[in-house]
Amino acid sequence: MIPFLDLKAPHIELRDEINAAIDRVVSSGWYVLGPEVEAFEAEYATYCEASHCVSLANGLDALHLALRAMGVGPGDEVIVPSNTYIATWLAVSQCGATPVPVEPVEATYNIDPALIEAALTPRTKVVLPVHLYGQPADMDPILAIARKHGLRVLEDGAQAHGARYKGRRLGAHGDVVAWSFYPGKNLGALGDGGAITTNDAELADRIRVLRNYGSRAKYVNEVQGFNSRLDPIQAAVLRVKLKKLDEWNARRASLAAQYLRGLADSGLVLPQVPVWASPVWHLFVVRHPQRDTLQEHLTGAGVGSLIHYPIPPHKQQAYAYVNWPLDPFPLASRMAKEVLSLPMGPHLELSKQAAVIGAIDSYV
Ligand SMILES: *Cc1c(COP(=O)(O)O)cnc(C)c1O
């Protein structure tokens, strides 16, 4: 059996260091915010080539609090991809604002900058691209549109820790980048976690206040805030894993190169990487018109796979109250029917990957 992702392997590799880090927190007597959280924030900001990092309880909160800090509220609109994990949309809805979907570029699955301007209205406040599957969205045209129309840019980096756009690490191309440290992400905690990075000191400050009850000084509340703090135990674990991130991302990259070679003649639609993108292969996503039967075949051959994502946000019951026109986002809908994520992760052995390629060859 070849699992889609082995979540235990990275922690077994680092067992002693992780246990020591957890023990350090337990022994410190400091269990909310404090030095471990601050140390992680400093290290992650440096890693992301950003001036500030504010850690948070999870990725959804990172998106939500960043939008709040940008002043997004009821009546506002935020441009989002039509094909993303629903968290991107939910963060907008949590502000009382409206997600306005834009279709992706078919080759890269990332938001199509050429379609953004047509979706803008006087109510648009923010453009929210997602670096989907670990590949950066095309930021320069997005930033140019935002500048031209006076909009903020929030990036959803939940799948792209360590990726580069035109040589520079994701972390502060737009106004803010929101990160998730959900266990399965390229940088994952032993539970939930999240953060924002930014070069904007004022936005960082607002988010830092929002995450802690709207408070800067204990029992003094300047705004109605939230409780969204990264656990110090998770911060300590993330500090250990951050040191491994580049090495693990490099292993993902060699696995991706191996898939691209091994599946070149398979008839599957394979991922395409623009010259300006250095992706981190959070997922290796292929497409096939009979995706479901391909997945059944792989399951039968003992190969795990997942679908990211089977139902696009606009087709979820959660957004059924919107009066969508008939088939409003055909690309997002077709991708939901065709995409399949193959086993990918820093601890996938080459021999097992060869078996995955073999199982696909025996189908297509
Ligand atoms: C994982 C993910 C999130 C949400 O992160 P959580 O930490 O699970 O809240 C947001 N956006 C994308 C694209 C994700 O993949």
Ligand as a Chemical Component Dictionary entry (heavy atoms), coordinates in Angstrom:
data_LIG
# 
_chem_comp.id                   LIG 
_chem_comp.type                 NON-POLYMER 
_chem_comp.pdbx_formal_charge   0 
_chem_comp.three_letter_code    LIG 
# 
loop_
_chem_comp_atom.comp_id 
_chem_comp_atom.atom_id 
_chem_comp_atom.alt_atom_id 
_chem_comp_atom.type_symbol 
_chem_comp_atom.charge 
_chem_comp_atom.model_Cartn_x 
_chem_comp_atom.model_Cartn_y 
_chem_comp_atom.model_Cartn_z 
_chem_comp_atom.pdbx_ordinal 
LIG C1 C1 C 0 -5.222 24.598 4.107  1  
LIG C2 C2 C 0 -5.716 25.784 3.372  2  
LIG C3 C3 C 0 -6.316 26.875 4.021  3  
LIG C4 C4 C 0 -6.770 26.841 5.453  4  
LIG O1 O1 O 0 -5.850 26.529 6.390  5  
LIG P1 P1 P 0 -6.302 25.962 7.849  6  
LIG O2 O2 O 0 -5.059 26.067 8.621  7  
LIG O3 O3 O 0 -6.765 24.561 7.634  8  
LIG O4 O4 O 0 -7.376 26.847 8.361  9  
LIG C5 C5 C 0 -6.618 27.992 3.283  10 
LIG N1 N1 N 0 -6.388 28.043 1.965  11 
LIG C6 C6 C 0 -5.842 27.017 1.292  12 
LIG C7 C7 C 0 -5.618 27.153 -0.173 13 
LIG C8 C8 C 0 -5.503 25.846 1.964  14 
LIG O5 O5 O 0 -4.978 24.822 1.279  15 
# 
loop_
_chem_comp_bond.comp_id 
_chem_comp_bond.atom_id_1 
_chem_comp_bond.atom_id_2 
_chem_comp_bond.value_order 
_chem_comp_bond.pdbx_ordinal 
LIG C1 C2 SING 1  
LIG C2 C3 SING 2  
LIG C2 C8 DOUB 3  
LIG C3 C4 SING 4  
LIG C3 C5 DOUB 5  
LIG C4 O1 SING 6  
LIG O1 P1 SING 7  
LIG P1 O2 DOUB 8  
LIG P1 O3 SING 9  
LIG P1 O4 SING 10 
LIG C5 N1 SING 11 
LIG N1 C6 DOUB 12 
LIG C6 C7 SING 13 
LIG C6 C8 SING 14 
LIG C8 O5 SING 15 
# 
